[in-house]
Amino acid sequence: MSKKQKKILVLAGAFALAFGIVPNVSAMHIMEGYLPGSFCIAWGVLCVPFLIAGFMSIKKTLNEHRNLITMLAMSGAFIFVISSLKIPSVTGSCSHMTGTGLGAILFGPAAVSILGLIVLLFQAILLAHGGLTTLGANTFSMAIAGPFVSYGIYVLCKKMNVNKRVAVFLAAALGDLFTYCVTAGQLALAHNADTTFGAALGKFMAIFAPTQVPLAIIEGIITVVIFMGLETYAKPELRAMGILKEAK
């Protein structure tokens, strides 16, 4: 690892220490006790196949390219930091970015399911952000659904010869938005006793939209900036992952 890369790693660590530990608030991960037990179990079980695939994906990547472990750790740290920075929402709860788009582009969506699970577990235990009973639901929305959409959009844009930075922006921003569409659906499924599912879904999506749309745009911009930095300082790693073409 070069001196420039080491400096970036140190700065990222300092950023995480400065901003990663945030006040205890009611945050936009689904809170502890907010879902019935049967829903908690169902979402957890649904995550299992993706987590197994993610473990195998990470294992394969590191077996083939051991030097990518730093990049993998950086992707996880980015998810932790950016999803810990919360702003008030209109409901008195909070909204935040997800940070999973970058990892999905670099390592594929399956690997991000493991990174996201680790992040959500630490946030639930250390920051009271989310919850242990709702870990499965939060993992599915933020670490599975969102990353798969981000990856799909990036691949589609690549096939359509869309500018790479535009593709990164769209992947990160739309993956973030889809995460909250899934979260709204999860909440609507669990809390629609006094109305229809469609009405409940519309209500939750309307609650999220005022804060989450601008946050998704900001996340897309931040992800592009980081990607540009990686193109400058981590070309060998990006080539190993197939993100950049081999130098001739």
C-alpha positions as CSV (number, residue, x, y, z in Angstrom):
1,M,0.0,0.0,0.0
2,S,1.5,3.4,-1.0
3,K,1.9,6.4,1.3
4,K,-1.0,8.2,-0.3
5,Q,-3.3,5.1,0.3
6,K,-2.1,5.0,3.9
7,K,-3.0,8.7,4.4
8,I,-6.4,8.1,2.9
9,L,-6.9,5.1,5.4
10,V,-5.9,7.3,8.3
11,L,-8.2,10.1,7.3
12,A,-11.1,7.6,6.9
13,G,-10.4,6.3,10.4
14,A,-10.3,9.8,11.8
15,F,-13.6,10.6,10.1
16,A,-15.2,7.5,11.5
17,L,-14.1,8.3,15.0
18,A,-15.3,11.9,14.7
19,F,-18.7,11.3,13.2
20,G,-19.4,7.6,13.6
21,I,-20.4,7.9,17.2
22,V,-23.6,9.9,17.2
23,P,-26.3,10.7,19.8
24,N,-28.9,8.0,20.6
25,V,-32.0,8.9,18.7
26,S,-35.0,7.1,17.2
27,A,-33.5,6.3,13.8
28,M,-34.8,5.3,10.4
29,H,-33.6,1.7,10.6
30,I,-36.7,0.0,11.9
31,M,-36.6,0.3,15.6
32,E,-36.5,-2.4,18.3
33,G,-40.0,-3.8,19.0
34,Y,-41.6,-2.1,16.0
35,L,-42.3,-5.3,14.1
36,P,-44.3,-8.3,15.4
37,G,-42.3,-11.3,16.3
38,S,-43.5,-13.4,13.3
39,F,-42.3,-10.6,10.9
40,C,-38.9,-10.4,12.6
41,I,-38.4,-14.2,12.1
42,A,-39.7,-14.2,8.5
43,W,-37.4,-11.4,7.4
44,G,-34.4,-13.0,9.2
45,V,-35.0,-16.3,7.5
46,L,-35.4,-14.6,4.1
47,C,-31.9,-13.1,4.6
48,V,-30.2,-16.4,5.1
49,P,-29.6,-17.5,1.5
50,F,-28.2,-14.0,0.6
51,L,-25.9,-14.1,3.6
52,I,-24.6,-17.5,2.6
53,A,-24.0,-16.3,-0.9
54,G,-22.3,-13.2,0.5
55,F,-19.9,-15.2,2.6
56,M,-19.0,-17.4,-0.3
57,S,-18.5,-14.4,-2.5
58,I,-16.2,-12.7,0.0
59,K,-14.2,-15.9,0.5
60,K,-13.7,-16.4,-3.2
61,T,-12.7,-12.8,-3.7
62,L,-10.1,-12.8,-0.9
63,N,-8.7,-16.2,-2.0
64,E,-8.1,-14.9,-5.4
65,H,-7.0,-11.3,-4.4
66,R,-5.8,-11.2,-0.8
67,N,-4.8,-7.5,-1.3
68,L,-8.4,-6.5,-1.7
69,I,-9.1,-7.0,2.1
70,T,-8.3,-3.3,2.7
71,M,-10.7,-2.2,0.0
72,L,-13.4,-4.5,1.5
73,A,-12.8,-3.1,5.0
74,M,-13.0,0.4,3.5
75,S,-16.4,-0.4,1.9
76,G,-17.7,-1.6,5.2
77,A,-16.4,1.4,7.1
78,F,-18.0,3.7,4.5
79,I,-21.4,2.0,5.1
80,F,-21.0,2.3,8.9
81,V,-20.0,6.0,8.8
82,I,-22.4,7.3,6.2
83,S,-25.4,5.3,7.6
84,S,-24.7,6.6,11.1
85,L,-25.1,10.2,10.1
86,K,-28.7,11.0,10.7
87,I,-31.0,14.0,10.1
88,P,-34.4,14.6,11.6
89,S,-37.4,13.4,9.6
90,V,-40.9,14.8,9.5
91,T,-42.1,12.0,11.9
92,G,-39.7,12.9,14.7
93,S,-37.5,10.0,13.7
94,C,-34.5,10.3,11.5
95,S,-33.3,9.5,7.9
96,H,-29.9,8.6,6.7
97,M,-27.9,7.5,3.7
98,T,-27.0,3.9,3.3
99,G,-23.6,3.8,1.7
100,T,-24.1,0.3,0.2
101,G,-24.0,1.3,-3.4
102,L,-20.2,1.7,-3.4
103,G,-19.6,-1.8,-2.1
104,A,-22.2,-3.3,-4.5
105,I,-20.3,-1.7,-7.4
106,L,-16.9,-2.9,-6.2
107,F,-17.7,-6.4,-4.8
108,G,-21.2,-7.2,-6.0
109,P,-24.4,-7.2,-4.0
110,A,-24.0,-10.5,-2.3
111,A,-20.8,-9.4,-0.5
112,V,-22.5,-6.3,0.7
113,S,-25.1,-8.4,2.6
114,I,-22.4,-9.5,5.0
115,L,-20.9,-6.0,5.3
116,G,-24.4,-4.5,5.9
117,L,-25.2,-7.2,8.5
118,I,-22.0,-6.4,10.5
119,V,-22.7,-2.7,10.3
120,L,-26.3,-3.1,11.4
121,L,-25.3,-5.3,14.3
122,F,-22.7,-2.9,15.6
123,Q,-25.1,0.1,15.2
124,A,-27.9,-1.8,17.1
125,I,-25.6,-2.7,19.9
126,L,-23.4,0.4,20.2
127,L,-25.6,3.3,18.9
128,A,-29.1,2.1,19.6
129,H,-29.7,2.6,15.8
130,G,-32.1,0.0,14.7
131,G,-32.6,-3.1,16.9
132,L,-31.7,-6.8,17.3
133,T,-35.2,-8.1,16.8
134,T,-35.5,-6.0,13.6
135,L,-32.0,-7.0,12.4
136,G,-33.4,-9.3,9.7
137,A,-35.8,-6.7,8.3
138,N,-33.1,-3.9,8.3
139,T,-30.6,-6.3,6.7
140,F,-33.0,-7.2,3.9
141,S,-33.9,-3.6,3.1
142,M,-30.4,-1.9,3.5
143,A,-27.9,-4.7,2.8
144,I,-29.8,-6.9,0.3
145,A,-32.5,-5.1,-1.7
146,G,-30.7,-1.7,-2.1
147,P,-27.3,-3.2,-3.1
148,F,-28.9,-5.5,-5.7
149,V,-30.7,-2.5,-7.3
150,S,-27.4,-0.5,-7.2
151,Y,-25.5,-3.3,-8.9
152,G,-28.2,-3.9,-11.5
153,I,-28.3,-0.2,-12.4
154,Y,-24.5,0.0,-12.6
155,V,-24.3,-3.1,-14.9
156,L,-27.2,-1.8,-17.0
157,C,-25.5,1.6,-17.4
158,K,-22.3,-0.1,-18.3
159,K,-23.9,-2.1,-21.0
160,M,-25.5,1.1,-22.4
161,N,-22.1,2.8,-22.4
162,V,-23.3,5.5,-19.9
163,N,-20.5,7.6,-18.5
164,K,-19.0,5.7,-15.6
165,R,-19.4,8.5,-13.0
166,V,-23.1,9.0,-14.1
167,A,-23.5,5.3,-13.7
168,V,-22.0,5.3,-10.2
169,F,-24.2,8.3,-9.2
170,L,-27.4,6.6,-10.4
171,A,-26.5,3.3,-8.8
172,A,-25.8,4.8,-5.4
173,A,-28.8,7.2,-5.4
174,L,-31.4,4.8,-6.7
175,G,-30.2,2.0,-4.5
176,D,-30.6,4.3,-1.5
177,L,-34.1,5.2,-2.5
178,F,-35.1,1.6,-3.2
179,T,-33.9,0.7,0.4
180,Y,-36.5,3.1,1.8
181,C,-39.2,1.8,-0.6
182,V,-38.6,-1.7,0.8
183,T,-38.6,-0.3,4.4
184,A,-41.9,1.4,3.7
185,G,-43.3,-1.9,2.4
186,Q,-42.0,-3.7,5.5
187,L,-43.7,-1.2,7.8
188,A,-46.9,-1.2,5.7
189,L,-47.1,-5.0,5.9
190,A,-46.9,-4.9,9.6
191,H,-49.0,-1.9,10.3
192,N,-52.1,-1.7,8.1
193,A,-54.8,-3.0,10.5
194,D,-56.8,0.2,10.3
195,T,-56.4,0.7,6.5
196,T,-55.3,-1.1,3.3
197,F,-51.7,-2.1,2.5
198,G,-51.6,0.4,-0.4
199,A,-52.7,3.3,1.8
200,A,-50.2,2.3,4.5
201,L,-47.5,2.0,1.9
202,G,-48.3,5.4,0.5
203,K,-48.3,7.0,4.0
204,F,-44.9,5.6,4.9
205,M,-43.3,6.5,1.5
206,A,-44.7,10.0,1.9
207,I,-43.1,10.2,5.3
208,F,-39.7,9.2,4.0
209,A,-39.7,11.2,0.7
210,P,-39.0,14.8,2.0
211,T,-35.7,13.8,3.6
212,Q,-34.7,10.7,1.7
213,V,-34.8,12.1,-1.8
214,P,-32.2,14.8,-1.1
215,L,-30.1,12.4,0.9
216,A,-30.1,9.9,-2.0
217,I,-28.8,12.7,-4.3
218,I,-26.1,13.6,-1.7
219,E,-25.1,9.9,-1.4
220,G,-24.8,9.6,-5.1
221,I,-22.5,12.6,-5.2
222,I,-20.3,11.4,-2.3
223,T,-20.0,8.0,-3.9
224,V,-18.9,9.5,-7.2
225,V,-16.2,11.6,-5.3
226,I,-14.9,8.5,-3.5
227,F,-14.9,6.5,-6.7
228,M,-12.9,9.2,-8.4
229,G,-10.4,9.0,-5.5
230,L,-10.1,5.2,-6.0
231,E,-9.5,5.6,-9.7
232,T,-6.6,7.8,-8.8
233,Y,-5.0,6.0,-5.8
234,A,-6.2,2.4,-6.1
235,K,-5.9,1.5,-9.8
236,P,-4.3,-1.9,-9.2
237,E,-7.2,-3.0,-6.9
238,L,-9.9,-1.7,-9.3
239,R,-8.2,-3.6,-12.2
240,A,-8.2,-6.8,-10.0
241,M,-11.9,-6.4,-9.5
242,G,-12.5,-5.7,-13.2
243,I,-13.8,-2.2,-12.6
244,L,-10.9,-0.7,-14.6
245,K,-9.5,-2.2,-17.8
246,E,-6.0,-3.7,-17.6
247,A,-3.3,-1.3,-18.6
248,K,-1.8,-2.1,-22.0
